[in-house]
Amino acid sequence: MFYTTDSNRHGLAHDPFKAIVSPRPIGWIGSKGRDGSINLAPYSFFNAVADRPKLVMFSSAGRKDSQRNAAETGAFTCNFVSRDLAEKMNLSSAALPYGNSEFDFARLTPKQSELIDVPYVVEAYAVLECRVTEIFEPKTLSGVPSENVLVFGEVVGIHIDESIVRDGRLDMSIARPVARMGYMDYSEGSDVFEMFRPQIPKAEA
């Protein structure tokens, strides 16, 4: 089958786009507003975009509380979503009024970060402390800004629970990371296999 996205006539019961672009890591974003209110929300459009320097990005349709807070205070945290926290992560997606804490609603423990004035999830196996580098709305082919807002941040500090470290590496069979699939589906990334890049023989002189 083939269809163009301007018409989106795929003939299926649900739009398959997000199911194709999967699995996607979940950006469980902690933030704090200028008024001191704290927020925690999961974003399925999230990823690391660079290693030197370490940059991450999260995006949503419209300016939500996380974007508002990140713009006001210039910082946010990314909290690792493991299988044992999946249900609490889902609870934190509830549309609570601004100023109500998703940490409290999902019964999670907020803790002040080391380098930024934003809380993180104590129960998370790993946390990235980030400072905002830019916020913008990407344009469509017609040049009109889309409804999406992208927040980029540089990672300035990293927390790791040493219980998931084995032989100097993070053991995903213990951490059991959760990823977003299409529709209402999620997956667990503990079934890991390893592959090395091919070595191309050098041509003889």
Salt bridges, closest charged atoms under 4 A:
ASP51 OD1 - LYS54 NZ 3.85
GLU72 OE2 - ARG34 NH1 3.79
GLU72 OE2 - ARG68 NE 3.35
GLU87 OE2 - ARG83 NH1 3.08
ASP117 OD1 - LYS32 NZ 3.06
GLU129 OE2 - HIS159 NE2 2.62
GLU137 OE2 - ARG63 NH2 3.88
GLU188 OE2 - ARG176 NE 2.96
GLU194 OE2 - ARG169 NH1 3.30
